[in-house]
């Protein structure tokens, strides 16, 4: 390594724009500017937020104080209106008392400046039945005295009952106050607002008491408030103006402002700067309507008579006020919202706008206060801090530049000069003297120089070794070429198809047999894909097999057709992955040999096996047919046995039916015998019949016996007689009369539901058997001797060609398991029970059926269906 020449040294000279001192200075100036700007911005933001919060707190306290003063005044007005309502109820029929008391109440010392009038407004005929309009209204005259005004009682006018300050009070409870919208009184021409209190007597609405506030007096009230440099708006419940700052510009306070009692929306049309305040007020109203609409005391239909007379824009608000008052919902005295108005049209500067709610009256007080003092303080503080920071940063920048030049820039310049001159010893001296990062940098340059010298020496040795390695690679290439030729000879001499594809699907190696089978030259095969060489369906099969090998990474064999000059021939292909030293697949190999001859032999053997299977299936079908024939024979024998059993059971039922007649008559005659013995006993008493009541008792017993014999005669008709039309209801009533003693034993009350016109051509004996068995079964199994209030309900009606008989009791019921067993016996006729035998008899005699339903300890119902031949009515 030698010294650099003069040209080389000039090439190392640095322009002052690219020098480190200049760059460090620029960076420092940028950092200082950023710190100063961020500090000023941070201070302005913090101070501005702090002053805004302070201003917001002051505005809120001022607004709450104003609301409290105004609320104190409105509360007195409400108390006065409530007192007048009580007086109106008390002296409803004493007009002279009302005319003395009411003016005295209105002329209270504390409210002279606010109250413009008031009075009592009865319902038609409530105070005097002969008067439809009977108001007692007082208004101040020119001498500021209350004078009775009769204009509202004029029969030619619309009357006070349709006024907006009167109608809604019908839906207000006792002692509550409805504050009307601001309006101009038609008889006094005074712009006012009215506090209305309903009068109720014995839960009946009899009228309204009112106190009127002149808006001019409210204007004086607001002018007395200390608002500093701000001003306010006052809105009623329907957002009509009660007071606004433009009132103060009027010289004559007695003259009404052109905007009083007008909607705030109209005011904002003339003064668009206040449109944002209107938007916030509408949001507050929407929230109030939503809150009041969650659960309404009065629905829409109850308020229709009131709301339909109003403008559509006022209906929802009035409905919400009525429901909110009925449920006791009233906003607290609080600030609902605050926001900043960038430019106020009166103060000509940014202002803070706060909206306050008044309870019960639903008025809104909008307070506007300036933010000018906050801005001036912010700018003064920011200017002082900015100047201080600027001077501090400039001094720090100069000190930092001096230290940087001495600690970094000058040592680095000396090291550059030593490297340019090639004076390594000077670098080593600097490295030994300095113990900081500059010394470490000098040591690194010295060490790097030594490494370069060693690298030059090793580079020469590497060149010699490289020449020897090239000679060895040349020898290896010769050997590789020799082995490649041997491998090609081996592949081309094989009768199997051999090929290799890379992972992208391109063929990289094929043997001669592969080209011969496909009938293509090697150049056309190498670099081609399967879809270029084979039909689409075969290329799809090959691609599917390749995916299997790539995913499993194991050799597998597949049968695959390959198109040749002789057509498609089936080959058995063995595919395997080819991997590098790291186990990554970089190619797929395949070997295929012809198995078409083997396939032909397999097909022939398969045909023989299928023929044998068909013969076997034919033999099995013959065996199944023999089994089915044997099964039909067995079923025939079972059916014959079952038919024989049913025949025997039917014979048994018939024998029982024949036996039933003597038993039925015996039971009835036994009851008759008891009755005759009772009569005979009375006749054999020692003394003759002297009393009339004993004679009547004997006559009653003889009459009952005669009736029972008559009922029995109606029922017992020989079965051989010709079948005539039977009146069902009379028949069942006769049977119930005969069985009455048995019902009395079980304390059973029977009821019958049957049409008077129901008559059937059916054997009376069959009906007697059916009803007698059903009733005897119900008495025997449905009740116990120790239960009372037992009932049997009998229902008979005709449904098409079927007679429906239902017998329902309120007895002990049947357990579910026993009920299921009985229904099964009834359906299969496998029991000798009463219901099972009766079901079989119905099925054979009438083509009918019987069913049983029950619920334990509640009821049991027997339902019979009988098919009746045509001709029955």
ZAMARGU-4260 file (C-alpha; in steps of 0.2 Angstrom, whole numbers, plus 5000, padded with zeros to 4 digits):
<rodrens>
0) 5000/5000/5000 | 5008/5017/4995 | 5003/5035/4997 | 4989/5043/4987 | 4994/5055/4974
5) 4988/5074/4972 | 4974/5069/4961 | 4968/5056/4974 | 4969/5069/4988 | 4958/5082/4978
10) 4945/5068/4976 | 4943/5067/4995 | 4939/5086/4997 | 4921/5088/5003 | 4910/5103/4998
15) 4903/5113/5012 | 4885/5108/5008 | 4890/5090/5011 | 4900/5093/5026 | 4895/5086/5043
20) 4895/5103/5052 | 4883/5110/5040 | 4872/5095/5041 | 4872/5094/5060 | 4868/5113/5060
25) 4853/5110/5049 | 4846/5095/5059 | 4848/5105/5075 | 4839/5120/5068 | 4824/5108/5063
30) 4824/5100/5080 | 4823/5117/5089 | 4809/5123/5078 | 4799/5107/5080 | 4801/5108/5099
35) 4796/5126/5100 | 4781/5124/5089 | 4775/5108/5098 | 4778/5117/5115 | 4768/5132/5110
40) 4754/5121/5102 | 4753/5111/5118 | 4752/5126/5129 | 4739/5134/5119 | 4729/5118/5118
45) 4730/5115/5137 | 4726/5133/5142 | 4712/5134/5129 | 4704/5119/5136 | 4706/5124/5154
50) 4699/5141/5150 | 4684/5134/5140 | 4680/5122/5155 | 4681/5137/5167 | 4670/5147/5155
55) 4658/5132/5154 | 4657/5130/5173 | 4654/5149/5175 | 4640/5148/5161 | 4632/5133/5169
60) 4632/5142/5187 | 4625/5158/5179 | 4612/5148/5169 | 4606/5138/5184 | 4605/5154/5194
65) 4594/5161/5181 | 4583/5146/5180 | 4581/5145/5199 | 4575/5163/5200 | 4563/5161/5186
70) 4557/5144/5193 | 4554/5153/5210 | 4543/5165/5201 | 4534/5152/5190 | 4531/5141/5206
75) 4522/5156/5214 | 4511/5158/5199 | 4507/5139/5199 | 4503/5140/5218 | 4492/5155/5214
80) 4483/5145/5200 | 4481/5130/5211 | 4473/5141/5225 | 4461/5149/5213 | 4456/5131/5207
85) 4452/5126/5225 | 4442/5142/5227 | 4433/5139/5211 | 4428/5121/5217 | 4423/5128/5234
90) 4412/5143/5228 | 4406/5135/5211 | 4388/5141/5215 | 4393/5157/5223 | 4397/5170/5209
95) 4398/5184/5222 | 4411/5176/5232 | 4421/5172/5217 | 4421/5190/5211 | 4427/5196/5228
100) 4441/5183/5231 | 4449/5180/5214 | 4454/5198/5210 | 4461/5200/5228 | 4472/5184/5225
105) 4478/5190/5208 | 4483/5207/5215 | 4496/5199/5226 | 4509/5212/5231 | 4524/5200/5226
110) 4517/5197/5208 | 4510/5213/5202 | 4523/5216/5189 | 4521/5199/5181 | 4502/5194/5182
115) 4492/5202/5167 | 4476/5193/5171 | 4467/5177/5177 | 4451/5169/5181 | 4439/5154/5183
120) 4433/5145/5167 | 4419/5133/5171 | 4413/5119/5160 | 4396/5122/5151 | 4383/5121/5165
125) 4395/5116/5179 | 4392/5132/5189 | 4376/5137/5182 | 4365/5124/5172 | 4358/5138/5162
130) 4374/5145/5156 | 4385/5137/5143 | 4399/5150/5145 | 4401/5157/5162 | 4419/5163/5164
135) 4425/5175/5177 | 4441/5183/5169 | 4450/5199/5176 | 4463/5209/5166 | 4472/5224/5170
140) 4466/5241/5163 | 4475/5257/5160 | 4475/5261/5178 | 4484/5244/5182 | 4468/5238/5191
145) 4460/5222/5188 | 4444/5223/5178 | 4431/5209/5174 | 4431/5205/5156 | 4415/5197/5148
150) 4421/5195/5130 | 4424/5176/5132 | 4406/5174/5137 | 4399/5181/5121 | 4388/5169/5112
155) 4394/5175/5095 | 4412/5169/5097 | 4420/5152/5097 | 4421/5152/5116 | 4434/5148/5128
160) 4432/5130/5128 | 4441/5128/5112 | 4456/5138/5118 | 4473/5129/5118 | 4476/5134/5136
165) 4459/5126/5141 | 4457/5109/5131 | 4473/5100/5137 | 4470/5102/5155 | 4456/5089/5154
170) 4470/5076/5154 | 4480/5084/5169 | 4477/5078/5187 | 4472/5088/5202 | 4485/5101/5207
175) 4496/5100/5191 | 4499/5115/5180 | 4498/5116/5161 | 4509/5130/5154 | 4502/5135/5137
180) 4511/5142/5122 | 4514/5160/5121 | 4499/5169/5112 | 4491/5186/5110 | 4475/5188/5120
185) 4460/5192/5108 | 4452/5204/5120 | 4466/5212/5129 | 4479/5212/5114 | 4492/5207/5127
190) 4506/5195/5122 | 4506/5182/5136 | 4508/5164/5142 | 4495/5156/5153 | 4497/5144/5168
195) 4481/5133/5169 | 4476/5121/5183 | 4461/5109/5181 | 4446/5109/5193 | 4440/5092/5198
200) 4424/5089/5208 | 4420/5070/5213 | 4432/5064/5199 | 4423/5075/5186 | 4431/5089/5176
205) 4422/5105/5180 | 4433/5119/5173 | 4450/5128/5173 | 4458/5141/5184 | 4471/5152/5175
210) 4484/5165/5178 | 4491/5175/5164 | 4509/5181/5163 | 4513/5196/5151 | 4529/5193/5141
215) 4533/5211/5143 | 4535/5208/5162 | 4546/5193/5158 | 4556/5205/5147 | 4559/5216/5162
220) 4563/5202/5173 | 4577/5196/5161 | 4583/5213/5159 | 4587/5215/5178 | 4598/5199/5177
225) 4617/5202/5178 | 4623/5193/5162 | 4640/5203/5161 | 4643/5204/5142 | 4631/5189/5137
230) 4613/5188/5133 | 4599/5174/5133 | 4584/5167/5124 | 4569/5160/5133 | 4558/5148/5124
235) 4541/5140/5129 | 4537/5121/5128 | 4533/5123/5110 | 4549/5133/5106 | 4540/5150/5105
240) 4550/5165/5110 | 4547/5172/5127 | 4562/5183/5127 | 4577/5187/5116 | 4591/5199/5115
245) 4584/5210/5102 | 4571/5216/5115 | 4585/5227/5123 | 4586/5237/5108 | 4568/5243/5109
250) 4567/5260/5118 | 4549/5258/5124 | 4548/5243/5134 | 4529/5243/5134 | 4529/5240/5116
255) 4529/5221/5111 | 4543/5214/5101 | 4539/5208/5084 | 4546/5191/5088 | 4538/5187/5105
260) 4526/5172/5104 | 4533/5168/5087 | 4542/5151/5084 | 4561/5151/5086 | 4562/5143/5069
265) 4555/5159/5061 | 4567/5170/5071 | 4582/5159/5064 | 4575/5162/5047 | 4578/5180/5049
270) 4594/5177/5058 | 4603/5162/5050 | 4618/5164/5062 | 4607/5155/5075 | 4603/5140/5065
275) 4615/5129/5075 | 4605/5133/5091 | 4589/5128/5083 | 4597/5112/5078 | 4602/5108/5096
280) 4585/5113/5102 | 4577/5101/5090 | 4589/5087/5096 | 4584/5090/5114 | 4565/5089/5109
285) 4568/5073/5099 | 4576/5065/5114 | 4561/5071/5125 | 4548/5064/5113 | 4557/5048/5112
290) 4558/5047/5131 | 4540/5051/5134 | 4534/5039/5120 | 4542/5024/5129 | 4527/5021/5140
295) 4511/5032/5136 | 4498/5034/5149 | 4486/5040/5136 | 4485/5032/5119 | 4482/5040/5103
300) 4464/5037/5102 | 4461/5045/5119 | 4469/5061/5113 | 4462/5062/5095 | 4448/5074/5100
305) 4462/5086/5106 | 4476/5083/5094 | 4465/5084/5078 | 4461/5102/5081 | 4480/5107/5081
310) 4493/5109/5068 | 4502/5092/5064 | 4518/5100/5070 | 4512/5102/5088 | 4502/5086/5090
315) 4517/5075/5095 | 4524/5088/5107 | 4508/5091/5116 | 4505/5072/5117 | 4522/5070/5125
320) 4519/5084/5137 | 4502/5076/5143 | 4510/5059/5145 | 4525/5065/5154 | 4515/5075/5166
325) 4503/5060/5169 | 4519/5049/5173 | 4528/5063/5183 | 4542/5065/5170 | 4549/5082/5171
330) 4567/5087/5167 | 4578/5094/5181 | 4586/5111/5182 | 4601/5106/5172 | 4612/5111/5157
335) 4606/5099/5143 | 4620/5104/5130 | 4634/5117/5127 | 4643/5121/5111 | 4654/5135/5104
340) 4647/5147/5090 | 4661/5153/5080 | 4654/5170/5076 | 4640/5178/5086 | 4630/5191/5076
345) 4628/5202/5091 | 4644/5201/5100 | 4654/5199/5084 | 4666/5185/5092 | 4666/5167/5096
350) 4653/5163/5110 | 4648/5148/5122 | 4630/5143/5120 | 4622/5133/5134 | 4604/5126/5134
355) 4595/5124/5151 | 4579/5115/5155 | 4566/5122/5167 | 4556/5109/5177 | 4537/5108/5176
360) 4535/5122/5163 | 4546/5113/5150 | 4554/5130/5145 | 4571/5132/5138 | 4584/5145/5143
365) 4598/5148/5130 | 4612/5157/5138 | 4626/5165/5126 | 4642/5171/5134 | 4658/5177/5125
370) 4675/5168/5124 | 4686/5184/5120 | 4695/5185/5137 | 4700/5167/5135 | 4708/5170/5118
375) 4718/5185/5124 | 4725/5176/5139 | 4730/5161/5128 | 4739/5172/5115 | 4749/5181/5129
380) 4754/5166/5138 | 4759/5157/5121 | 4770/5173/5116 | 4779/5173/5132 | 4783/5155/5132
385) 4788/5155/5114 | 4801/5169/5116 | 4808/5160/5131 | 4810/5144/5122 | 4817/5152/5107
390) 4831/5160/5116 | 4835/5145/5126 | 4836/5134/5111 | 4847/5146/5102 | 4859/5146/5116
395) 4859/5127/5118 | 4861/5126/5099 | 4878/5136/5099 | 4884/5126/5114 | 4880/5110/5106
400) 4888/5115/5089 | 4905/5120/5098 | 4905/5103/5108 | 4901/5093/5092 | 4915/5101/5082
405) 4928/5097/5096 | 4922/5080/5100 | 4917/5073/5083 | 4920/5083/5068 | 4938/5088/5071
410) 4944/5070/5076 | 4935/5062/5061 | 4943/5075/5049 | 4961/5070/5056 | 4957/5052/5054
415) 4952/5055/5036 | 4968/5064/5032 | 4979/5050/5040 | 4970/5037/5028 | 4972/5048/5013
420) 4991/5050/5017 | 4992/5031/5021 | 5000/5036/5038 | 4994/5021/5048 | 5006/5025/5063
425) 4996/5041/5065 | 4980/5031/5066 | 4987/5019/5079 | 4993/5034/5089 | 4975/5041/5089
430) 4968/5024/5094 | 4980/5023/5109 | 4977/5041/5115 | 4958/5041/5113 | 4947/5030/5125
435) 4930/5034/5118 | 4921/5029/5102 | 4933/5039/5091 | 4948/5028/5098 | 4938/5013/5094
440) 4935/5019/5076 | 4953/5022/5074 | 4957/5004/5081 | 4944/4997/5069 | 4952/5006/5054
445) 4969/4999/5059 | 4963/4982/5061 | 4954/4982/5045 | 4970/4987/5036 | 4979/4972/5043
450) 4965/4961/5037 | 4966/4968/5020 | 4984/4964/5019 | 4981/4946/5025 | 4967/4944/5012
455) 4978/4949/4998 | 4990/4935/5003 | 4976/4922/5004 | 4969/4927/4987 | 4985/4921/4979
460) 4984/4904/4988 | 4966/4903/4983 | 4969/4906/4964 | 4981/4891/4964 | 4969/4880/4973
465) 4955/4885/4960 | 4966/4879/4946 | 4968/4862/4954 | 4949/4861/4957 | 4945/4865/4938
470) 4957/4851/4933 | 4947/4839/4944 | 4930/4845/4938 | 4935/4842/4920 | 4940/4824/4924
475) 4924/4821/4933 | 4914/4828/4918 | 4922/4815/4906 | 4917/4801/4918 | 4900/4808/4920
480) 4898/4808/4901 | 4903/4790/4900 | 4890/4784/4913 | 4877/4794/4904 | 4880/4785/4888
485) 4878/4768/4898 | 4862/4774/4906 | 4855/4779/4889 | 4859/4762/4882 | 4851/4753/4896
490) 4835/4764/4895 | 4833/4762/4876 | 4835/4743/4876 | 4821/4741/4889 | 4804/4736/4882
495) 4795/4745/4896 | 4790/4763/4895 | 4802/4774/4905 | 4800/4793/4908 | 4804/4807/4920
500) 4795/4824/4923 | 4800/4839/4933 | 4788/4846/4946 | 4780/4858/4934 | 4774/4843/4923
505) 4787/4845/4908 | 4795/4829/4902 | 4814/4829/4904 | 4818/4811/4899 | 4810/4797/4889
510) 4817/4781/4882 | 4815/4775/4864 | 4801/4763/4868 | 4790/4777/4875 | 4792/4787/4859
515) 4788/4771/4848 | 4772/4768/4858 | 4766/4786/4856 | 4772/4787/4838 | 4781/4803/4842
520) 4799/4809/4840 | 4809/4813/4856 | 4811/4831/4852 | 4792/4833/4852 | 4790/4824/4869
525) 4804/4833/4878 | 4798/4849/4886 | 4780/4844/4883 | 4766/4841/4895 | 4753/4827/4897
530) 4739/4838/4889 | 4750/4840/4874 | 4753/4821/4871 | 4737/4813/4877 | 4718/4815/4876
535) 4710/4826/4889 | 4703/4811/4899 | 4720/4802/4900 | 4729/4818/4904 | 4717/4821/4919
540) 4720/4803/4925 | 4739/4805/4924 | 4738/4822/4934 | 4728/4814/4947 | 4741/4800/4950
545) 4755/4813/4950 | 4746/4823/4964 | 4745/4807/4974 | 4764/4803/4972 | 4768/4821/4977
550) 4757/4821/4992 | 4762/4804/4999 | 4780/4805/4993 | 4780/4785/4991 | 4781/4774/4976
555) 4764/4768/4970 | 4757/4758/4955 | 4742/4762/4944 | 4733/4754/4929 | 4731/4767/4916
560) 4726/4766/4897 | 4739/4774/4885 | 4734/4778/4867 | 4745/4768/4854 | 4744/4765/4835
565) 4734/4749/4839 | 4722/4759/4850 | 4722/4761/4869 | 4732/4748/4879 | 4731/4746/4897
570) 4748/4748/4906 | 4753/4745/4924 | 4763/4761/4929 | 4774/4762/4944 | 4777/4780/4949
575) 4790/4786/4962 | 4797/4803/4968 | 4814/4808/4964 | 4822/4818/4979 | 4838/4828/4982
580) 4850/4826/4996 | 4838/4837/5008 | 4823/4826/5004 | 4814/4839/4993 | 4805/4832/4977
585) 4812/4839/4961 | 4805/4826/4948 | 4794/4811/4946 | 4799/4795/4938 | 4788/4782/4930
590) 4790/4764/4923 | 4776/4756/4913 | 4774/4738/4906 | 4760/4731/4895 | 4747/4721/4905
595) 4733/4720/4891 | 4736/4701/4889 | 4734/4699/4908 | 4718/4710/4908 | 4710/4699/4894
600) 4713/4683/4904 | 4706/4692/4920 | 4690/4698/4910 | 4687/4680/4904 | 4689/4673/4922
605) 4677/4687/4928 | 4664/4682/4915 | 4664/4665/4922 | 4663/4670/4940 | 4648/4681/4935
610) 4639/4667/4927 | 4642/4656/4942 | 4635/4670/4953 | 4619/4672/4942 | 4616/4653/4944
615) 4619/4655/4963 | 4606/4669/4964 | 4594/4659/4954 | 4595/4645/4966 | 4593/4656/4981
620) 4577/4664/4973 | 4570/4647/4972 | 4574/4643/4990 | 4566/4660/4995 | 4550/4655/4985
625) 4549/4639/4994 | 4551/4648/5011 | 4537/4660/5007 | 4526/4646/5002 | 4529/4637/5018
630) 4526/4654/5027 | 4509/4656/5019 | 4504/4638/5024 | 4509/4642/5042 | 4499/4659/5042
635) 4484/4650/5034 | 4484/4638/5049 | 4485/4652/5061 | 4471/4662/5053 | 4460/4646/5054
640) 4464/4644/5072 | 4460/4662/5076 | 4444/4662/5066 | 4439/4646/5076 | 4443/4655/5092
645) 4433/4671/5087 | 4418/4659/5082 | 4419/4651/5099 | 4420/4668/5108 | 4405/4674/5098
650) 4395/4659/5103 | 4400/4662/5121 | 4394/4680/5119 | 4377/4674/5111 | 4375/4662/5125
655) 4378/4676/5138 | 4366/4688/5129 | 4352/4674/5130 | 4357/4672/5149 | 4356/4691/5152
660) 4337/4692/5149 | 4333/4681/5164 | 4346/4690/5175 | 4340/4707/5169 | 4322/4703/5173
665) 4327/4694/5190 | 4336/4710/5195 | 4321/4721/5191 | 4309/4710/5199 | 4319/4709/5215
670) 4318/4728/5216 | 4299/4727/5213 | 4297/4714/5226 | 4306/4725/5239 | 4295/4739/5235
675) 4279/4728/5236 | 4285/4721/5253 | 4287/4739/5259 | 4269/4743/5254 | 4263/4727/5262
680) 4272/4731/5278 | 4263/4748/5279 | 4246/4739/5275 | 4249/4727/5290 | 4251/4740/5303
685) 4240/4738/5318 | 4230/4754/5316 | 4220/4758/5300 | 4226/4772/5289 | 4220/4788/5298
690) 4232/4801/5292 | 4231/4808/5275 | 4251/4809/5273 | 4252/4790/5275 | 4239/4788/5262
695) 4248/4799/5250 | 4265/4790/5254 | 4257/4773/5249 | 4249/4781/5233 | 4266/4788/5229
700) 4274/4770/5231 | 4261/4762/5220 | 4263/4775/5207 | 4282/4773/5206 | 4279/4754/5205
705) 4267/4757/5190 | 4279/4768/5181 | 4293/4756/5183 | 4282/4742/5176 | 4278/4753/5162
710) 4296/4757/5158 | 4300/4739/5160 | 4286/4734/5148 | 4293/4747/5135 | 4310/4739/5136
715) 4306/4720/5136 | 4301/4717/5119 | 4303/4699/5112 | 4317/4697/5100 | 4307/4688/5088
720) 4295/4703/5085 | 4296/4713/5069 | 4309/4727/5071 | 4301/4744/5071 | 4308/4762/5073
725) 4314/4765/5090 | 4314/4783/5098 | 4332/4783/5105 | 4329/4797/5118 | 4313/4789/5125
730) 4321/4771/5125 | 4337/4777/5135 | 4326/4787/5147 | 4315/4771/5151 | 4331/4761/5154
735) 4338/4775/5166 | 4321/4775/5175 | 4322/4756/5177 | 4340/4757/5183 | 4337/4772/5195
740) 4338/4761/5211 | 4355/4755/5206 | 4361/4773/5203 | 4355/4778/5220 | 4365/4764/5228
745) 4381/4772/5220 | 4375/4790/5223 | 4376/4792/5204 | 4367/4806/5194 | 4364/4802/5176
750) 4362/4815/5162 | 4356/4812/5144 | 4361/4822/5128 | 4351/4816/5113 | 4340/4824/5099
755) 4321/4822/5101 | 4320/4818/5083 | 4333/4803/5083 | 4324/4787/5079 | 4332/4771/5071
760) 4326/4755/5064 | 4336/4743/5076 | 4332/4729/5087 | 4326/4736/5104 | 4334/4720/5112
765) 4351/4724/5104 | 4350/4742/5111 | 4345/4735/5128 | 4360/4723/5128 | 4372/4737/5123
770) 4366/4751/5135 | 4363/4739/5150 | 4381/4731/5148 | 4389/4748/5146 | 4380/4756/5161
775) 4383/4740/5172 | 4401/4740/5168 | 4402/4759/5172 | 4394/4757/5189 | 4404/4742/5193
780) 4422/4749/5189 | 4420/4768/5188 | 4414/4771/5206 | 4416/4766/5224 | 4403/4766/5238
785) 4411/4780/5248 | 4411/4793/5235 | 4398/4807/5232 | 4394/4818/5218 | 4396/4804/5205
790) 4390/4808/5188 | 4387/4798/5172 | 4385/4808/5155 | 4376/4799/5141 | 4378/4806/5123
795) 4369/4799/5108 | 4370/4807/5091 | 4370/4801/5073 | 4385/4805/5061 | 4381/4800/5044
800) 4377/4782/5043 | 4385/4779/5061 | 4377/4780/5078 | 4389/4787/5091 | 4386/4783/5109
805) 4398/4790/5122 | 4396/4786/5141 | 4408/4797/5152 | 4409/4796/5171 | 4419/4806/5184
810) 4424/4791/5194 | 4441/4783/5199 | 4448/4782/5181 | 4460/4769/5174 | 4479/4768/5176
815) 4488/4771/5160 | 4496/4754/5159 | 4479/4745/5162 | 4471/4757/5150 | 4484/4752/5136
820) 4481/4733/5140 | 4462/4735/5139 | 4463/4744/5122 | 4474/4731/5115 | 4462/4717/5121
825) 4448/4727/5113 | 4457/4729/5096 | 4464/4711/5095 | 4448/4702/5104 | 4460/4692/5115
830) 4450/4693/5131 | 4434/4688/5139 | 4431/4704/5147 | 4415/4714/5146 | 4422/4727/5134
835) 4432/4715/5123 | 4417/4704/5121 | 4406/4719/5118 | 4418/4726/5105 | 4418/4709/5095
840) 4399/4708/5096 | 4397/4726/5089 | 4410/4722/5075 | 4400/4707/5070 | 4382/4713/5073
845) 4384/4732/5067 | 4401/4733/5059 | 4405/4745/5073 | 4419/4748/5085 | 4422/4752/5103
850) 4436/4763/5111 | 4441/4767/5129 | 4449/4783/5136 | 4453/4788/5154 | 4463/4799/5165
855) 4466/4792/5183 | 4455/4800/5196 | 4447/4811/5183 | 4436/4802/5171 | 4433/4787/5160
860) 4424/4788/5143 | 4417/4773/5132 | 4414/4777/5114 | 4404/4766/5103 | 4402/4767/5084
865) 4387/4757/5076 | 4384/4757/5057 | 4365/4759/5054 | 4357/4754/5038 | 4348/4767/5027
870) 4330/4771/5031 | 4334/4777/5049 | 4331/4795/5054
</rodrens>
